């Protein structure tokens, strides 16, 4: 169980190589199973890489794309991860991929957990590739150290693939994959840009306390490929 680090000399090189890696994994998944799946995170960091990935030549109609987590807002909201993924990834050749968003019509994310657990059966699992980000506080997905739901979300015996989270240090209620569901992936990547994020991950590797920095729960339970550029 470890972080396997690849550092790139520029963000541009990272985006080119990382998008090719993901495309190759998806092609292998399709060849082996007839379908492949990709779980992605939102935020600013992956947008340019998504754009590169959208141009990769593969059978995108056989690819299921879903989110690692989502803010409980409509797609018209600038904070929507689904809107960003549709704008940056589900274009060009990837426009025909099958997208499974997390936001439903329920006002409270808690009321959507059961539906999403059932809906996950429509997606090829284990995920062929899952891409995580990380916040300045060491959170990943929407598993925040400040949230009352953290212990539940990190419990690998929890009988749920999703958990509704209300962070106290960030806006919006969230829906997140649980740690159990994150770990149900063939390839897990942690995609970071910037020296400050690298310093945080260096600190994270100095302790096992996942309640302090939830990213630890992932790389302490499985191999994670750290992809980063300064």
N, C-alpha and C positions, 0 to 999 in steps of 0.2 A: 504494500500500500504506500504510494508515494506520488510526489509531483515529478513529472518527467518534463524538463524544461527545454524549450526551443526559443532562443532569442533571435530576433531579426534586426538588421541594421536600419530598417526604415519601416514605417507603417505600410507603405506601398508594396514592399516585398512581402510583408506579412500577409496582406490581403490577397495577393496573387497566389502565394503558396498555400495558404490556409483554404482558400476557396477550391483549389485543385484537390487538396487532401479530402475535403468533405465530398466533393463530386466523386472521387474514386471510391470512397466508402459507400456512397449511395449506389453507385454502379455495381459494386460487389454484392450489396444487399439485394438488389433487383435480380442479379444473376443467380443468387443462392435461394431466394425466397419468393421471387416474383414481384415483391414490393419492397420498399425501403421507407424508413422514417427518420425525420430530423426534428429535434426539439430545440428551439432557439430562445434566446433572451432578448430583451429590448434595450433601450438606452441609445446613446450616441455612438458608442464604441463599434458595434458591429455593422453599422449602416453601410459603409463603403465596401466592406467585405461581402455583405449580402448582395450588393450590386454586381460585384465580380462573379459571385456564385450564380446569379440569375442568368449569366451568359454561358454557363458551362453546358456542354453538349451531352445530355443524358435523357433517359426516358422519364421526364418529369411527371407525366401523367400517372406514373407508378410510384410516386413519392408522396408520402403523407408528411405535412409540415404542421407542427403545433408549437405552442408556447410553453416555456418553463414556468412563467408566471405572468400575471396581468394585473394592472391597476383596475379597480372596479369603476371604470368610466366608459362612456360611449365612445365609439370610434371617431366621433367629431371632436373629441377632446385631444389636445396636443399630447397629453400624457399616455394615450393609448398605445400599447405595444402592438396590438393587432394592426392598427393603422400604419405604424412604421414598417412592419413586416410586409404589408400589402404594397406599400409605396416603394420599398427598397429591394425586396426579395422576390415577391410574386409578380414579377414583370419579365419582359424578354422571354427567354425559353422556359423559365420557371413559372410563367403565368398559368400553366395548365396543371400545376401541382395541386394536391388536395389539401386545403387548409382547414384546420380545426382550431377555432378560437376558443377562448375560455369565458369571455363575458357573455352572460345571459341576460334575460329581461328582469330577473329578480333584483329587487332593490338592495337586498342584503346578500353578500357573497355566500354566507353560510347556507342559504337556501338552495344554492346551485351545486353544492358538493356532490350530492347523490347523483344528479344528472350527469355531471362530468365524469364521475367514476364509471358509470355505465357507458358513456360516450367513448371512453378510452378504448373500449373493446373494438371500435371501428378502425383504430390506428394500429399499425404493425408494431408490436412490441416483442422483445426488448427494442428500444430505440436504437437504430443503427449508429446515430451520432447525436449527442446532446451538448450544447454549447452554453456554458455558464459565464456570467460576469461576476464582479465582486464590488461591493461598496466600500467606502472609506472606513466603515465600522466592521468590516469583515463579513457582512451579510452576503448571501448568495441566493439566487431565486428571490422569493420574498420571505425568506427565513431570517427575520431580523432579531438581533440580540435583545432588542428592547421590547419585543412583543410577548404577550402572555401565552401565545400559542406555540412558542418556540419548542419547548420540550416535547409537545405532542408532534410537531412537524418533524422532529429529529428521531422520533421513536420508530425504529424499523419494524416493530411489531404492530404498528397502527394499521387497522383494517381500512385504509383509505389511500388512494393515490393523490388526492388533493386535500388542501386545507385552506380555509379562509383565515386571513391574517389581518390584524389591525395594528400596524406599527405606531409607536408613539413619537418617533423621531422623523417620520416621513409622511407626506400627505396620502390620502386615499386608502380605503380598504383594498386588500389584495386577494388574489387567488394564486396559490402556488402549488407546484408539485411537492409532495412530501419527500423526505430523504429516501425513503424506501423506493419511491418511483424514480427519483433521479438515478439511483444506483442500478436500476433496471435498464441499463444502457450498455451497448457493446463498446462504445468509445465516448469518453467524457473529456471535454476540452474546457479549459479555463482561459478565456480570451481577455487579455489586459493590455492597455496602452498607457505608458507614462512611468517615470521613475517612482512617483509617489505610490502608485498601486503595487509596484514591485517591492517597495519597502514594507508595505502592509503584509504582503504574502510572506516576506522573510520573517516578519514578526510572528505571523500565524504558525510558521513551522517550528517555533520555539516552545510551543505548549500544545497540550491535547484538549484544552478546555473549549469544547464546541459551543457551550452556552455563551461564552465571551465572544467568540468569533466562529459563527456557524460554518464558514467555508472549511474549517478543520474537519467537520463531520464527513465531508465528502472525501478528501484525500487521505483521511485516516481509515477509510473503509474500502477504498479501491484505488487503482492507479488513475491519475488524472494528468492529461497532457496540457502543460502550461505553455500557451502560445502568447508571446509578448514582444513588444517593441517599445523603445524609449520614446 
